[in-house]
Every structure is written in structure tokens, then in C-alpha cells.
């Protein structure tokens, strides 16, 4: 009898739209501008909860002083807060002139496709030449020095010896009470190693800032990502002349507000390397891969063909090695692992961006042009049908372009002060004299994974 009553009550709740869900509420700039600031450094303002005050967001000083409510975050002219609302209240709030848009706080996941045994990675070898591999990696002595690379991911094993003390924890933005910034998944540590490890990475001197927004299972919500973005952008703006790159090896369904937040950050001078996604479809279907003016990265196999799992199309800026990549792992300070996916391709690009930024302070648009202009051209037969193309164009506003010619990442070795590295046998040449011993230790530990 009690069970029947509970079921009936739940059905009634659904019928009247009373079941609550997490929402992200995006506020018009004019509303925020007319609100009394609580913290000018964060641009925090107070607003009424839609659950209790459905008619509008109040704007008087007295109302703001007397109401306990969610914190509002800003990236440039983009403002939002997170709240739990029932669908009916969310609908009413969306009609307010103070709200630009309101969206459910959708889940987001990292982008990994395959897990295999541990072998030496070919990605570094591939990106510094036009075709194939030769056992060497060339990189400038600056090696990304002075550049901050933010990894919004599952956390980073900052004690791994491949990071050489350059990795630090920022705040954790995961949901729930456990805000431990450590990596208990491995994905974030792996991505950091591809980008910036001194053995496995491209930019061997870049600073690594870990912002944990995905949990141990590799999932989170868009609001977690937005909070991490807010923190990174705030830190960038507070340090004039800062050179900042944010790597996003994660994906969700198309979500315009997330794209807009990234685009605002780009206007403030922050650079982005974003994984295209592993659905094997047009990348413009997904966020943040459909964000404008970011380097969106697809994955290639060893033969330069687009990996079967990789998203592709108009929103993809460039392709980089993504299949069977080896990097650091989370469970020991010398552990290594192998993964495949566009998550592995994006940090290759972030590393090249860091190397270029360490030599010149490019704007985001200039750096995208630099990376794409130097890329190697390849041929692809991956396309969507015309009806899908039209659907995507209407959804995203992105004009479809012929993607039969793709661009593959290339680090131009004609840059000044480049160092020659033998990937297989002369790791000591590129880093430290003890690196050969270090490689042996890595291989030994790989047998235990």
C-alpha cells in the first residue's frame, strides 16, 4: 500500500513538473551591471532563487542584502549561476527579461577510446616531421618555459617524476563533498604527461596546473567545467602578460552556453586545445568541440589517417597522434600507461602551443593561424551526409566546409635553438643525464600495470 502511494505521488510530481534538476542559469549582462557587487574581484552578485521568486530576478540593494542565494560567476560578459529547479519554475525563469538562457546541467565525460599494453609512444616522433617517424624529436630549448597549461580533467599525479616538480594542484571542482584534487582515475595525469612531461611530453618546461572537474569515474557536469574555467580565466586576467593554455580532453552534447564561455575566455587572451570527441561523427554536434576560435583536435593513426573513433569535419582545426599513445599514469610516481583517443591528441597540440607561446606572446587567433599554417596536409574521406550537414549548420551556426583535406600537427624544426632528441636511445640528450636510467625504471614498472 505504501509503495503504491509513493508511486502515485511521484507520478503527480512528474505531471506537475515538480521534480527538481540541476540547471545552469545564464544572466544578461545588463542585469549583472545593475546589481550591487559583493566581490569585485570575482564579480559575484546575489540573485533570488527561482524556486521561491519566480516572477523576476530582483535588482534592488535591499533585496540583494536580505536574500541568501547562489553565487554568480563571470567570464568576460558571460554570467551564470547553478541552481536546482523544477521544470515548471525553470520555464517561468526563462521568460524573465533578466535571463538570457537556461539549460539543464548536463553530464560531461573525458574522451578515451582504447586501453592497451604499455609500449614507447610514437606521437612525439611524428609531430616534428612531415611524414612518418625517424626515432627523433626536435624541440626548442625554451620548451614551453613561462607558459601555464591548465588541465581541466580528473586531476594530475603531481608527484610523478616526469613532471619534475612543475605540476601543482589548483582547486577541485567536482560535485559532492570530496574535493580531493588528486587523480584517482589516470586520465588527467596521462593528458598532462603528453602535453608537458619531460620524457613523454612536448612542452618539457611548461607549468602544469591541475583543475579537477571530473570524478574518479571520469564524469562530471558542465557546471563543474564552467567553474574550473572561471578560476583559470580569473587567474589569467589577474596576471598581466600571462601566457595561458587550457586543455579540455572531454565532451558533451552540443551546449551553446559552454561554447560561449570558452569564446569569452578566448577574447580575454586564453588559448584552448580541445578534443574533438570519440563518437566518429561530425565534431560540431558536441561541446566544447564546437566552440569558435579554439584549436579543436581530432586524432590520427600512425599512417596519418583519421582514427575511426575520432570526430571530424568543419569544427576540427587540426589532427594529431591519438592512437596507442604512452604517457604517465596516476598510481605511482614512475608509472606509465597506454591510451587512445582524441583526449591524447589534444595535449600534443597544447604542448606545441606552449612551445610557440614561450617564444612569442601570440593572441589566440594568431596562434591558431600559426599552428594551422605550419601543418602537414593529408587527405581524408570522412564526411557526413548532406541532411546531417544541414542539421549541424542550423544547430551551431557553423558553415560546413569540405573536410577532404585535413591538417596534421607539425612542430617546425626550423625555429631557433632546437634540440635534437633520439626518442629510443638518447633520452639523456634532451633532458638530464639520468634519463636513461629513468626510462629503464618506467619500463620495469609498466610490467605491473
C-alpha positions as CSV (number, residue, x, y, z in Angstrom):
1,X,0.0,0.0,0.0
2,X,2.8,2.4,1.0
3,X,4.6,1.6,-2.3
4,X,1.5,2.4,-4.3
5,X,1.2,5.8,-2.5
6,X,4.8,6.6,-3.2
7,X,4.4,5.7,-6.9
8,X,1.3,7.8,-7.2
9,X,3.0,10.8,-5.5
10,X,5.9,10.5,-7.9
11,X,3.6,10.4,-10.9
12,X,1.9,13.5,-9.6
13,X,5.2,15.2,-9.2
14,X,6.2,14.5,-12.8
15,X,2.8,15.6,-14.1
16,X,3.0,19.0,-12.5
17,X,6.7,19.4,-13.2
18,X,7.9,19.4,-9.6
19,X,10.8,17.1,-9.9
20,X,13.9,19.2,-9.5
21,X,17.0,19.0,-11.7
22,X,20.3,20.9,-11.6
23,X,20.2,23.9,-14.0
24,X,22.7,26.5,-15.2
25,X,21.0,29.9,-15.4
26,X,22.7,32.4,-17.7
27,X,22.1,36.1,-16.9
28,X,22.0,39.1,-19.2
29,X,25.0,41.5,-18.8
30,X,22.6,44.4,-18.2
31,X,21.1,42.6,-15.1
32,X,24.6,42.0,-13.6
33,X,25.7,45.5,-14.4
34,X,22.8,47.0,-12.4
35,X,23.4,44.7,-9.4
36,X,25.4,45.7,-6.3
37,X,28.7,43.8,-6.3
38,X,29.6,41.6,-3.4
39,X,33.1,40.8,-4.5
40,X,34.5,42.9,-7.3
41,X,37.4,40.6,-7.8
42,X,35.2,37.7,-8.8
43,X,32.3,39.8,-10.0
44,X,29.9,37.9,-7.7
45,X,26.4,39.1,-7.3
46,X,23.4,37.7,-5.5
47,X,20.1,36.7,-7.1
48,X,16.9,35.3,-5.8
49,X,16.2,31.6,-6.2
50,X,13.7,30.9,-8.9
51,X,12.1,28.2,-6.7
52,X,10.9,30.9,-4.3
53,X,10.8,34.0,-6.5
54,X,9.6,33.1,-10.0
55,X,8.5,36.5,-11.3
56,X,11.9,38.0,-11.9
57,X,15.4,38.5,-10.5
58,X,15.2,41.3,-8.1
59,X,17.7,44.2,-8.5
60,X,17.2,46.5,-5.5
61,X,20.0,46.8,-3.0
62,X,17.7,45.8,-0.1
63,X,16.6,42.7,-1.8
64,X,20.1,41.6,-2.5
65,X,21.2,42.2,1.0
66,X,18.4,40.2,2.5
67,X,18.4,37.1,0.3
68,X,20.7,34.1,0.6
69,X,21.1,32.7,-2.9
70,X,23.5,31.2,-5.4
71,X,26.8,32.8,-6.4
72,X,27.1,34.3,-9.8
73,X,30.2,33.7,-11.9
74,X,31.6,35.7,-14.8
75,X,33.9,35.2,-17.7
76,X,34.1,38.5,-19.5
77,X,30.5,39.4,-20.4
78,X,29.3,35.9,-19.8
79,X,27.5,35.4,-16.4
80,X,25.8,32.4,-14.8
81,X,24.8,30.6,-11.6
82,X,23.9,27.0,-10.8
83,X,20.7,26.0,-9.0
84,X,18.3,23.1,-8.6
85,X,14.9,23.9,-10.1
86,X,11.8,22.0,-11.1
87,X,11.0,22.2,-14.8
88,X,8.0,24.4,-14.3
89,X,10.0,27.0,-12.3
90,X,12.8,26.8,-14.9
91,X,10.3,27.6,-17.6
92,X,9.0,30.6,-15.8
93,X,12.5,31.9,-15.0
94,X,13.5,31.5,-18.7
95,X,10.8,34.0,-19.6
96,X,12.3,36.7,-17.3
97,X,14.0,39.6,-19.1
98,X,16.9,39.1,-16.8
99,X,17.8,35.6,-18.0
100,X,19.4,35.1,-21.4
101,X,19.1,31.3,-21.4
102,X,18.7,28.4,-19.0
103,X,19.9,24.8,-19.5
104,X,20.0,21.6,-17.6
105,X,23.4,20.9,-16.1
106,X,24.2,18.1,-18.5
107,X,26.8,15.4,-17.8
108,X,30.2,15.5,-19.4
109,X,32.9,12.9,-19.8
110,X,36.5,12.5,-20.8
111,X,37.5,11.2,-24.2
112,X,39.3,7.9,-24.2
113,X,38.7,5.1,-26.6
114,X,41.1,2.1,-26.1
115,X,43.3,0.7,-23.4
116,X,46.3,-1.5,-24.4
117,X,49.6,-2.6,-23.1
118,X,52.5,-0.2,-22.5
119,X,54.9,0.5,-25.3
120,X,57.0,3.5,-26.2
121,X,54.9,6.3,-27.7
122,X,55.2,7.4,-31.4
123,X,53.4,10.7,-31.0
124,X,56.4,12.8,-30.2
125,X,58.4,11.3,-33.1
126,X,55.6,12.0,-35.5
127,X,54.8,15.7,-34.9
128,X,58.3,17.2,-35.7
129,X,58.4,15.9,-39.3
130,X,56.2,15.9,-42.4
131,X,55.8,12.2,-42.8
132,X,56.5,9.0,-40.8
133,X,58.9,8.5,-37.9
134,X,62.7,8.6,-37.6
135,X,63.3,7.9,-33.9
136,X,63.9,11.6,-33.1
137,X,62.1,14.5,-31.6
138,X,63.3,18.1,-32.1
139,X,62.2,20.8,-29.7
140,X,63.5,24.3,-28.7
141,X,65.5,24.9,-25.6
142,X,62.7,27.1,-24.3
143,X,60.4,24.0,-24.3
144,X,57.3,25.9,-23.2
145,X,59.0,27.7,-20.3
146,X,56.9,30.5,-18.8
147,X,53.6,29.1,-20.1
148,X,50.8,28.0,-17.8
149,X,48.9,24.9,-19.1
150,X,45.6,24.2,-17.3
151,X,44.4,20.7,-17.4
152,X,40.6,20.6,-16.6
153,X,40.3,16.8,-16.1
154,X,40.3,14.1,-13.4
155,X,43.3,15.6,-11.6
156,X,47.0,15.1,-12.0
157,X,49.6,12.9,-10.2
158,X,51.8,15.9,-9.5
159,X,54.4,13.7,-7.8
160,X,55.2,11.8,-11.0
161,X,58.9,12.2,-11.8
162,X,58.1,13.0,-15.4
163,X,56.8,16.4,-14.2
164,X,59.9,17.4,-12.4
165,X,58.1,19.5,-9.8
166,X,56.4,21.7,-12.4
167,X,52.9,20.3,-11.7
168,X,50.6,21.8,-9.0
169,X,47.1,21.3,-7.8
170,X,44.5,24.0,-8.2
171,X,41.1,23.7,-6.6
172,X,38.9,20.7,-7.2
173,X,35.5,21.5,-8.8
174,X,34.0,18.0,-8.7
175,X,30.5,17.6,-7.3
176,X,29.9,16.3,-3.8
177,X,31.7,16.8,-0.5
178,X,35.0,15.1,-1.6
179,X,37.2,17.9,-3.0
180,X,40.4,16.0,-3.0
181,X,42.4,17.3,-6.0
182,X,44.4,14.1,-6.5
183,X,43.9,11.9,-9.6
184,X,42.3,8.5,-8.9
185,X,41.4,7.8,-12.5
186,X,44.6,8.3,-14.6
187,X,43.1,10.3,-17.5
188,X,44.2,13.7,-16.3
189,X,47.8,12.5,-15.4
190,X,48.1,10.9,-18.8
191,X,47.0,14.1,-20.6
192,X,49.4,16.2,-18.6
193,X,52.2,13.8,-19.5
194,X,51.5,14.0,-23.2
195,X,51.5,17.8,-23.1
196,X,54.2,18.6,-20.7
197,X,56.1,15.6,-19.4
198,X,59.9,15.8,-19.5
199,X,60.1,12.4,-21.2
200,X,56.7,11.7,-22.7
201,X,55.6,15.3,-23.3
202,X,56.0,18.0,-25.9
203,X,56.5,21.2,-23.8
204,X,59.0,19.9,-21.3
205,X,59.3,23.1,-19.3
206,X,55.7,24.4,-19.2
207,X,53.9,24.9,-15.9
208,X,51.1,22.4,-15.2
209,X,48.1,23.5,-13.2
210,X,45.6,20.7,-12.5
211,X,42.0,21.7,-12.1
212,X,40.0,18.6,-11.2
213,X,36.5,18.8,-12.6
214,X,35.8,15.1,-13.4
215,X,35.4,12.5,-10.7
216,X,37.1,9.1,-10.2
217,X,34.8,7.6,-12.9
218,X,35.8,10.3,-15.4
219,X,32.5,12.1,-15.4
220,X,31.1,15.4,-14.1
221,X,28.7,18.1,-15.1
222,X,29.0,21.2,-17.3
223,X,28.8,23.4,-14.3
224,X,32.0,21.8,-12.9
225,X,33.8,22.7,-16.1
226,X,32.4,26.2,-16.1
227,X,33.6,26.7,-12.5
228,X,37.1,25.5,-13.4
229,X,37.1,27.8,-16.5
230,X,36.1,30.7,-14.3
231,X,39.0,30.0,-11.9
232,X,41.6,29.7,-14.7
233,X,40.4,32.8,-16.5
234,X,40.3,34.8,-13.3
235,X,44.0,33.8,-12.6
236,X,45.0,34.7,-16.1
237,X,43.4,38.1,-16.0
238,X,45.0,38.9,-12.6
239,X,48.5,38.3,-14.1
240,X,49.1,40.8,-17.0
241,X,51.3,39.2,-19.6
242,X,50.4,35.7,-18.5
243,X,50.5,33.0,-21.2
244,X,47.7,30.6,-20.5
245,X,46.5,27.5,-22.3
246,X,43.5,25.4,-21.2
247,X,43.3,21.8,-22.4
248,X,39.9,20.2,-22.5
249,X,40.0,16.5,-23.2
250,X,36.3,16.0,-22.6
251,X,33.0,16.2,-24.4
252,X,29.2,16.5,-24.0
253,X,26.3,17.0,-26.4
254,X,26.2,20.4,-28.1
255,X,25.8,23.1,-25.4
256,X,25.8,26.7,-26.6
257,X,26.5,28.4,-23.2
258,X,29.6,26.3,-22.6
259,X,30.9,27.3,-26.1
260,X,30.1,31.0,-25.3
261,X,32.0,30.8,-22.0
262,X,35.1,29.5,-23.9
263,X,34.7,32.2,-26.5
264,X,34.6,34.9,-23.8
265,X,37.8,33.4,-22.3
266,X,39.5,33.5,-25.7
267,X,38.6,37.2,-26.1
268,X,40.4,37.7,-22.8
269,X,43.6,36.1,-24.2
270,X,43.3,32.5,-23.1
271,X,44.3,29.8,-25.6
272,X,42.4,26.5,-25.9
273,X,43.2,23.0,-27.1
274,X,40.0,20.9,-27.2
275,X,39.5,17.2,-28.0
276,X,37.2,16.7,-31.0
277,X,35.5,13.7,-29.4
278,X,35.4,10.0,-29.9
279,X,32.0,9.4,-31.4
280,X,33.3,9.0,-35.0
281,X,30.9,11.8,-36.1
282,X,30.9,15.5,-37.1
283,X,32.5,17.3,-34.2
284,X,30.1,20.2,-34.5
285,X,27.5,18.0,-32.8
286,X,29.4,18.3,-29.5
287,X,30.7,20.7,-26.9
288,X,33.2,22.1,-26.3
289,X,34.4,20.9,-29.7
290,X,32.1,23.3,-31.5
291,X,33.4,26.4,-29.7
292,X,34.7,29.0,-32.1
293,X,38.3,30.3,-32.2
294,X,39.7,27.3,-30.3
295,X,42.1,24.7,-31.6
296,X,39.8,21.6,-31.8
297,X,41.9,18.4,-32.3
298,X,41.0,15.2,-34.0
299,X,43.1,12.0,-33.8
300,X,45.2,10.2,-36.4
301,X,46.6,6.8,-36.6
302,X,50.3,6.1,-37.4
303,X,49.5,6.2,-41.2
304,X,48.1,9.8,-40.8
305,X,44.5,8.6,-41.5
306,X,41.8,9.9,-39.2
307,X,41.2,7.3,-36.4
308,X,37.9,5.5,-36.8
309,X,36.8,6.7,-33.3
310,X,37.8,10.4,-34.0
311,X,35.2,13.1,-34.7
312,X,35.9,15.1,-37.8
313,X,34.5,17.9,-40.0
314,X,34.2,21.6,-40.1
315,X,34.8,22.2,-36.4
316,X,38.1,20.3,-36.3
317,X,41.1,22.7,-36.6
318,X,43.9,20.1,-36.8
319,X,44.7,16.4,-36.3
320,X,47.4,14.9,-34.0
321,X,48.6,11.5,-32.9
322,X,45.9,9.9,-30.8
323,X,46.1,6.1,-31.1
324,X,48.3,3.9,-28.9
325,X,49.9,6.8,-27.1
326,X,52.0,6.2,-24.0
327,X,52.2,8.6,-21.1
328,X,52.4,8.8,-17.3
329,X,49.9,7.2,-15.0
330,X,48.3,8.0,-11.7
331,X,49.1,5.2,-9.4
332,X,52.9,5.6,-8.9
333,X,55.5,8.3,-9.4
334,X,57.1,6.2,-12.2
335,X,54.0,4.5,-13.7
336,X,53.2,4.6,-17.4
337,X,50.2,3.5,-19.4
338,X,48.8,3.4,-23.0
339,X,45.6,5.0,-24.1
340,X,43.9,6.0,-27.4
341,X,41.5,8.8,-28.2
342,X,41.2,12.5,-29.1
343,X,42.0,13.1,-25.4
344,X,45.5,12.0,-26.3
345,X,45.6,14.1,-29.5
346,X,44.6,17.4,-27.8
347,X,47.6,17.6,-25.4
348,X,50.0,17.1,-28.3
349,X,48.6,20.4,-29.7
350,X,48.6,22.1,-26.3
351,X,52.3,21.2,-26.0
352,X,53.1,22.7,-29.4
353,X,51.1,25.8,-28.5
354,X,53.1,26.2,-25.3
355,X,56.4,25.9,-27.2
356,X,55.3,28.6,-29.6
357,X,54.0,30.9,-26.8
358,X,57.3,30.6,-24.9
359,X,58.9,32.3,-27.9
360,X,56.3,34.9,-28.7
361,X,53.1,36.1,-26.9
362,X,50.6,35.3,-29.7
363,X,46.9,36.2,-29.5
364,X,44.6,33.2,-29.6
365,X,43.7,33.9,-33.3
366,X,47.4,34.4,-34.2
367,X,48.4,31.1,-32.6
368,X,45.7,29.2,-34.3
369,X,46.9,30.6,-37.6
370,X,50.5,29.7,-36.8
371,X,49.7,26.1,-35.9
372,X,47.4,25.6,-38.9
373,X,49.7,27.3,-41.4
374,X,52.7,25.0,-40.5
375,X,50.6,21.9,-40.5
376,X,51.1,19.0,-42.9
377,X,48.3,18.4,-45.4
378,X,46.7,15.0,-45.7
379,X,43.6,13.5,-47.5
380,X,40.5,12.3,-45.7
381,X,37.3,10.7,-47.0
382,X,35.4,11.2,-43.7
383,X,32.2,13.2,-44.4
384,X,28.6,13.5,-43.2
385,X,25.5,13.2,-45.4
386,X,24.0,16.4,-46.7
387,X,21.0,16.3,-44.4
388,X,23.2,15.9,-41.3
389,X,25.4,18.7,-42.5
390,X,22.3,21.0,-42.8
391,X,21.1,19.9,-39.4
392,X,24.5,20.7,-37.8
393,X,24.8,24.1,-39.6
394,X,21.4,25.1,-38.3
395,X,22.2,24.0,-34.8
396,X,25.7,25.5,-34.4
397,X,25.7,28.3,-37.0
398,X,29.0,26.9,-38.3
399,X,29.3,26.9,-42.1
400,X,30.1,23.5,-43.5
401,X,33.4,23.2,-45.2
402,X,34.9,20.5,-47.4
403,X,37.0,18.3,-45.0
404,X,38.6,16.1,-47.6
405,X,41.9,17.9,-47.0
406,X,42.9,17.8,-43.3
407,X,45.8,19.4,-41.4
408,X,48.1,17.3,-39.3
409,X,50.1,18.8,-36.4
410,X,53.7,19.8,-37.2
411,X,56.3,21.4,-34.9
412,X,58.5,23.3,-37.3
413,X,62.1,22.4,-36.5
414,X,63.4,25.5,-38.3
415,X,62.6,27.5,-35.2
416,X,65.7,28.9,-33.3
417,X,67.5,26.9,-30.7
418,X,66.1,23.5,-31.4
419,X,67.5,20.5,-29.6
420,X,67.8,17.1,-31.3
421,X,66.4,14.1,-29.4
422,X,66.8,10.4,-30.1
423,X,63.4,9.0,-28.9
424,X,64.7,5.5,-28.4
425,X,68.3,5.5,-27.3
426,X,69.4,9.0,-26.4
427,X,66.8,10.4,-23.9
428,X,69.7,11.8,-21.9
429,X,70.5,14.2,-24.7
430,X,67.2,16.0,-24.4
431,X,66.7,16.2,-20.6
432,X,69.1,15.0,-18.0
433,X,72.0,12.5,-17.8
434,X,69.9,10.3,-15.6
435,X,67.1,10.0,-18.1
436,X,68.3,6.7,-19.5
437,X,68.1,5.2,-16.0
438,X,64.6,6.8,-15.7
439,X,63.4,5.2,-18.9
440,X,64.5,1.8,-17.6
441,X,62.6,2.3,-14.4
442,X,59.5,3.3,-16.4
443,X,59.7,0.1,-18.4
444,X,60.1,-2.0,-15.3
445,X,57.0,-0.5,-13.6
446,X,54.9,-0.9,-16.8
447,X,55.0,-4.7,-16.3
448,X,53.0,-4.3,-13.1
449,X,50.1,-2.4,-14.7
